[in-house]
Amino acid sequence: MSIESHLVELTRRHRALEREIEGERNHPASNEIKLKELKRKKLHLKEEIEKIKQKTAA
């Protein structure tokens, strides 16, 4: 997998998590534990995306 396609895939997964988090927040009985886990995964993806962008910019 090329770096560009990997970056695209990570960005797609990040957006999907964003939508899932929003859906969970809008749910009347939202699960705080699930929200924290989703946010942690989203942050991990964001950090990975930033690392790749920094490496390719150098």
C-alpha positions as CSV (number, residue, x, y, z in Angstrom):
1,M,0.0,0.0,0.0
2,S,1.4,3.4,-1.0
3,I,1.8,6.1,1.6
4,E,-0.9,8.2,-0.2
5,S,-3.4,5.3,-0.2
6,H,-2.6,4.6,3.4
7,L,-3.2,8.2,4.3
8,V,-6.5,8.2,2.4
9,E,-7.6,5.1,4.3
10,L,-6.7,6.6,7.7
11,T,-8.6,9.7,6.9
12,R,-11.6,7.7,5.8
13,R,-11.6,5.8,9.1
14,H,-11.1,9.0,11.0
15,R,-14.2,10.5,9.4
16,A,-16.2,7.3,10.0
17,L,-15.3,7.5,13.7
18,E,-16.3,11.1,13.8
19,R,-19.8,10.2,12.4
20,E,-20.1,7.3,14.9
21,I,-19.2,9.6,17.8
22,E,-21.7,12.2,16.7
23,G,-24.4,9.4,16.4
24,E,-23.6,8.2,19.9
25,R,-23.8,11.7,21.3
26,N,-27.2,12.2,19.8
27,H,-28.5,8.9,21.2
28,P,-30.7,9.6,24.2
29,A,-28.9,7.0,26.3
30,S,-25.4,7.5,25.1
31,N,-22.7,5.3,26.5
32,E,-19.9,7.4,28.0
33,I,-17.5,4.4,28.0
34,K,-18.1,3.8,24.3
35,L,-17.7,7.5,23.6
36,K,-14.3,7.6,25.3
37,E,-13.1,4.5,23.4
38,L,-14.3,6.0,20.1
39,K,-12.6,9.3,20.9
40,R,-9.4,7.5,21.8
41,K,-9.4,5.6,18.5
42,K,-10.1,8.8,16.6
43,L,-7.2,10.6,18.4
44,H,-4.9,7.7,17.6
45,L,-5.8,7.9,13.9
46,K,-5.3,11.7,13.9
47,E,-1.8,11.3,15.4
48,E,-0.9,8.6,12.9
49,I,-2.1,10.9,10.0
50,E,0.0,13.7,11.4
51,K,3.1,11.5,11.6
52,I,2.7,10.5,8.0
53,K,2.1,14.0,6.8
54,Q,5.3,15.2,8.7
55,K,7.4,12.4,7.2
56,T,6.2,13.2,3.6
57,A,6.7,16.9,4.1
58,A,10.3,16.4,5.2
